Amino acid sequence: MKSTPGERITVPTQQDLTVGQLAQRAGVATSALRYYEERGLIASRRTGGNQRRYAQATLRRVAFIRAAQNVGLSLEEICEALTTLPEGRTPTKRDWHRLSRAWRPRLDQQIERLERLRDRLDGCIGCGCLSLKACALYNPEDELSTEGTGGVLLEPGHDDDVSARRRRRR
Protein backbone atom coordinates (compact mmCIF):
# COMPACT_ATOMS: atom_id res chain seq x y z
CA MET A 1 0.00 0.00 0.00
CA LYS A 2 1.38 3.38 -0.99
CA SER A 3 0.57 6.44 1.03
CA THR A 4 1.62 10.04 1.05
CA PRO A 5 2.99 11.73 4.16
CA GLY A 6 0.21 12.64 6.58
CA GLU A 7 -2.37 10.47 4.78
CA ARG A 8 -4.31 8.20 7.09
CA ILE A 9 -5.05 4.84 5.56
CA THR A 10 -6.51 2.02 7.56
CA VAL A 11 -6.88 -1.60 6.77
CA PRO A 12 -10.54 -2.65 7.01
CA THR A 13 -11.49 -5.04 9.77
CA GLN A 14 -14.10 -7.76 9.50
CA GLN A 15 -16.53 -5.48 11.36
CA ASP A 16 -16.12 -2.61 8.90
CA LEU A 17 -18.99 -2.03 6.49
CA THR A 18 -18.90 -0.77 2.94
CA VAL A 19 -21.14 2.16 2.07
CA GLY A 20 -23.53 -0.29 0.36
CA GLN A 21 -23.63 -2.61 3.37
CA LEU A 22 -24.24 0.29 5.76
CA ALA A 23 -26.98 1.69 3.52
CA GLN A 24 -28.73 -1.66 3.31
CA ARG A 25 -28.51 -2.37 7.04
CA ALA A 26 -29.49 1.18 8.06
CA GLY A 27 -32.28 1.48 5.49
CA VAL A 28 -30.96 4.67 3.89
CA ALA A 29 -29.61 5.54 0.47
CA THR A 30 -25.86 5.56 -0.09
CA SER A 31 -26.20 9.19 -1.17
CA ALA A 32 -27.68 10.00 2.26
CA LEU A 33 -24.69 8.38 3.96
CA ARG A 34 -22.27 10.36 1.85
CA TYR A 35 -24.23 13.52 2.67
CA TYR A 36 -24.21 12.71 6.42
CA GLU A 37 -20.46 12.22 6.18
CA GLU A 38 -20.03 15.49 4.30
CA ARG A 39 -21.97 17.24 7.10
CA GLY A 40 -19.81 15.62 9.79
CA LEU A 41 -22.57 13.44 11.23
CA ILE A 42 -20.76 10.17 10.53
CA ALA A 43 -17.19 9.28 9.62
CA SER A 44 -15.56 6.65 7.48
CA ARG A 45 -12.08 5.32 7.05
CA ARG A 46 -10.51 4.91 3.64
CA THR A 47 -8.92 1.78 2.26
CA GLY A 48 -5.78 1.80 0.15
CA GLY A 49 -8.11 1.94 -2.87
CA ASN A 50 -9.82 5.02 -1.37
CA GLN A 51 -13.06 3.14 -0.64
CA ARG A 52 -15.16 4.13 2.35
CA ARG A 53 -15.36 1.77 5.29
CA TYR A 54 -17.60 2.40 8.28
CA ALA A 55 -17.28 0.98 11.76
CA GLN A 56 -20.22 -1.20 12.70
CA ALA A 57 -21.11 1.30 15.44
CA THR A 58 -22.03 3.75 12.67
CA LEU A 59 -25.29 1.79 12.34
CA ARG A 60 -26.37 3.13 15.75
CA ARG A 61 -25.29 6.63 14.83
CA VAL A 62 -27.37 6.53 11.61
CA ALA A 63 -30.34 5.19 13.60
CA PHE A 64 -29.91 8.13 15.97
CA ILE A 65 -29.87 10.57 13.04
CA ARG A 66 -33.02 9.07 11.52
CA ALA A 67 -34.86 9.09 14.86
CA ALA A 68 -33.91 12.73 15.40
CA GLN A 69 -35.11 13.60 11.89
CA ASN A 70 -38.43 11.88 12.65
CA VAL A 71 -38.78 14.17 15.67
CA GLY A 72 -38.36 17.07 13.26
CA LEU A 73 -34.80 18.11 14.05
CA SER A 74 -32.76 19.63 11.28
CA LEU A 75 -29.38 18.16 10.39
CA GLU A 76 -27.76 21.20 12.03
CA GLU A 77 -29.57 20.44 15.30
CA ILE A 78 -28.62 16.77 15.05
CA CYS A 79 -25.00 17.69 14.42
CA GLU A 80 -25.09 19.97 17.46
CA ALA A 81 -26.52 17.14 19.59
CA LEU A 82 -23.85 14.72 18.37
CA THR A 83 -21.06 17.18 19.16
CA THR A 84 -22.04 16.92 22.85
CA LEU A 85 -20.76 13.35 22.84
CA PRO A 86 -17.15 12.80 23.90
CA GLU A 87 -14.76 12.23 21.01
CA GLY A 88 -17.63 11.93 18.52
CA ARG A 89 -18.59 8.50 19.78
CA THR A 90 -21.82 6.68 19.06
CA PRO A 91 -24.67 7.60 21.44
CA THR A 92 -25.12 5.30 24.42
CA LYS A 93 -28.41 4.54 26.17
CA ARG A 94 -27.64 7.33 28.66
CA ASP A 95 -26.85 9.78 25.82
CA TRP A 96 -30.09 8.85 24.06
CA HIS A 97 -32.07 9.42 27.25
CA ARG A 98 -30.50 12.84 27.83
CA LEU A 99 -30.87 14.05 24.27
CA SER A 100 -34.35 12.64 23.66
CA ARG A 101 -35.62 14.22 26.88
CA ALA A 102 -34.73 17.61 25.39
CA TRP A 103 -36.84 16.80 22.29
CA ARG A 104 -39.98 15.95 24.25
CA PRO A 105 -41.45 19.50 24.23
CA ARG A 106 -40.97 19.65 20.47
CA LEU A 107 -42.82 16.34 20.05
CA ASP A 108 -45.63 17.57 22.31
CA GLN A 109 -46.03 20.65 20.07
CA GLN A 110 -46.08 18.51 16.94
CA ILE A 111 -48.70 16.22 18.47
CA GLU A 112 -50.86 19.21 19.44
CA ARG A 113 -50.51 20.68 15.94
CA LEU A 114 -51.49 17.37 14.33
CA GLU A 115 -54.49 16.96 16.65
CA ARG A 116 -55.68 20.47 15.76
CA LEU A 117 -55.28 19.68 12.07
CA ARG A 118 -57.16 16.38 12.46
CA ASP A 119 -59.99 18.04 14.36
CA ARG A 120 -60.39 20.82 11.80
CA LEU A 121 -59.59 18.91 8.65
CA ASP A 122 -63.20 18.57 7.50
CA GLY A 123 -63.95 22.29 7.98
CA CYS A 124 -60.84 24.33 7.26
CA ILE A 125 -57.09 24.05 7.14
CA GLY A 126 -56.62 27.31 9.05
CA CYS A 127 -54.83 29.02 6.20
CA GLY A 128 -56.53 32.39 6.65
CA CYS A 129 -57.79 32.44 3.06
CA LEU A 130 -60.55 34.83 2.06
CA SER A 131 -62.10 32.60 -0.61
CA LEU A 132 -64.31 30.26 1.42
CA LYS A 133 -67.72 31.84 2.09
CA ALA A 134 -68.79 29.08 4.46
CA CYS A 135 -65.47 28.79 6.29
CA ALA A 136 -65.83 28.34 10.03
CA LEU A 137 -62.61 30.25 10.45
CA TYR A 138 -63.49 33.06 8.02
CA ASN A 139 -60.82 35.75 8.02
CA PRO A 140 -62.32 39.02 6.72
CA GLU A 141 -59.87 41.81 5.94
CA ASP A 142 -57.05 39.30 6.53
CA GLU A 143 -57.07 40.20 10.23
CA LEU A 144 -55.11 37.07 11.11
CA SER A 145 -52.10 38.37 9.20
CA THR A 146 -50.94 40.10 12.39
CA GLU A 147 -50.57 36.71 14.07
CA GLY A 148 -48.04 35.29 11.65
CA THR A 149 -47.70 33.46 8.37
CA GLY A 150 -49.25 30.21 7.23
CA GLY A 151 -51.93 28.28 9.10
CA VAL A 152 -51.71 30.33 12.30
CA LEU A 153 -55.00 28.94 13.61
CA LEU A 154 -53.44 25.49 13.75
CA GLU A 155 -50.54 26.61 15.92
CA PRO A 156 -50.54 25.53 19.58
CA GLY A 157 -51.92 28.15 21.94
CA HIS A 158 -54.32 29.73 19.46
CA ASP A 159 -57.86 30.24 20.67
CA ASP A 160 -60.35 27.91 19.02
CA ASP A 161 -63.15 30.48 19.24
CA VAL A 162 -62.54 32.89 16.35
CA SER A 163 -65.43 35.16 17.34
CA ALA A 164 -63.95 35.57 20.84
CA ARG A 165 -60.64 36.56 19.27
CA ARG A 166 -62.40 39.14 17.12
CA ARG A 167 -64.23 40.58 20.14
CA ARG A 168 -60.92 41.00 21.99
CA ARG A 169 -59.44 42.95 19.08
CA ARG A 170 -62.25 45.51 18.97
C-alpha positions in Angstrom: 0.0 0.0 0.0 1.4 3.4 -1.0 0.6 6.4 1.0 1.6 10.0 1.0 3.0 11.7 4.2 0.2 12.6 6.6 -2.4 10.5 4.8 -4.3 8.2 7.1 -5.1 4.8 5.6 -6.5 2.0 7.6 -6.9 -1.6 6.8 -10.5 -2.6 7.0 -11.5 -5.0 9.8 -14.1 -7.8 9.5 -16.5 -5.5 11.4 -16.1 -2.6 8.9 -19.0 -2.0 6.5 -18.9 -0.8 2.9 -21.1 2.2 2.1 -23.5 -0.3 0.4 -23.6 -2.6 3.4 -24.2 0.3 5.8 -27.0 1.7 3.5 -28.7 -1.7 3.3 -28.5 -2.4 7.0 -29.5 1.2 8.1 -32.3 1.5 5.5 -31.0 4.7 3.9 -29.6 5.5 0.5 -25.9 5.6 -0.1 -26.2 9.2 -1.2 -27.7 10.0 2.3 -24.7 8.4 4.0 -22.3 10.4 1.9 -24.2 13.5 2.7 -24.2 12.7 6.4 -20.5 12.2 6.2 -20.0 15.5 4.3 -22.0 17.2 7.1 -19.8 15.6 9.8 -22.6 13.4 11.2 -20.8 10.2 10.5 -17.2 9.3 9.6 -15.6 6.7 7.5 -12.1 5.3 7.1 -10.5 4.9 3.6 -8.9 1.8 2.3 -5.8 1.8 0.2 -8.1 1.9 -2.9 -9.8 5.0 -1.4 -13.1 3.1 -0.6 -15.2 4.1 2.3 -15.4 1.8 5.3 -17.6 2.4 8.3 -17.3 1.0 11.8 -20.2 -1.2 12.7 -21.1 1.3 15.4 -22.0 3.7 12.7 -25.3 1.8 12.3 -26.4 3.1 15.7 -25.3 6.6 14.8 -27.4 6.5 11.6 -30.3 5.2 13.6 -29.9 8.1 16.0 -29.9 10.6 13.0 -33.0 9.1 11.5 -34.9 9.1 14.9 -33.9 12.7 15.4 -35.1 13.6 11.9 -38.4 11.9 12.7 -38.8 14.2 15.7 -38.4 17.1 13.3 -34.8 18.1 14.1 -32.8 19.6 11.3 -29.4 18.2 10.4 -27.8 21.2 12.0 -29.6 20.4 15.3 -28.6 16.8 15.1 -25.0 17.7 14.4 -25.1 20.0 17.5 -26.5 17.1 19.6 -23.9 14.7 18.4 -21.1 17.2 19.2 -22.0 16.9 22.9 -20.8 13.4 22.8 -17.1 12.8 23.9 -14.8 12.2 21.0 -17.6 11.9 18.5 -18.6 8.5 19.8 -21.8 6.7 19.1 -24.7 7.6 21.4 -25.1 5.3 24.4 -28.4 4.5 26.2 -27.6 7.3 28.7 -26.9 9.8 25.8 -30.1 8.9 24.1 -32.1 9.4 27.2 -30.5 12.8 27.8 -30.9 14.0 24.3 -34.4 12.6 23.7 -35.6 14.2 26.9 -34.7 17.6 25.4 -36.8 16.8 22.3 -40.0 16.0 24.3 -41.5 19.5 24.2 -41.0 19.6 20.5 -42.8 16.3 20.0 -45.6 17.6 22.3 -46.0 20.7 20.1 -46.1 18.5 16.9 -48.7 16.2 18.5 -50.9 19.2 19.4 -50.5 20.7 15.9 -51.5 17.4 14.3 -54.5 17.0 16.6 -55.7 20.5 15.8 -55.3 19.7 12.1 -57.2 16.4 12.5 -60.0 18.0 14.4 -60.4 20.8 11.8 -59.6 18.9 8.7 -63.2 18.6 7.5 -63.9 22.3 8.0 -60.8 24.3 7.3 -57.1 24.0 7.1 -56.6 27.3 9.0 -54.8 29.0 6.2 -56.5 32.4 6.7 -57.8 32.4 3.1 -60.6 34.8 2.1 -62.1 32.6 -0.6 -64.3 30.3 1.4 -67.7 31.8 2.1 -68.8 29.1 4.5 -65.5 28.8 6.3 -65.8 28.3 10.0 -62.6 30.2 10.4 -63.5 33.1 8.0 -60.8 35.7 8.0 -62.3 39.0 6.7 -59.9 41.8 5.9 -57.1 39.3 6.5 -57.1 40.2 10.2 -55.1 37.1 11.1 -52.1 38.4 9.2 -50.9 40.1 12.4 -50.6 36.7 14.1 -48.0 35.3 11.6 -47.7 33.5 8.4 -49.2 30.2 7.2 -51.9 28.3 9.1 -51.7 30.3 12.3 -55.0 28.9 13.6 -53.4 25.5 13.7 -50.5 26.6 15.9 -50.5 25.5 19.6 -51.9 28.2 21.9 -54.3 29.7 19.5 -57.9 30.2 20.7 -60.3 27.9 19.0 -63.1 30.5 19.2 -62.5 32.9 16.4 -65.4 35.2 17.3 -64.0 35.6 20.8 -60.6 36.6 19.3 -62.4 39.1 17.1 -64.2 40.6 20.1 -60.9 41.0 22.0 -59.4 42.9 19.1 -62.2 45.5 19.0 
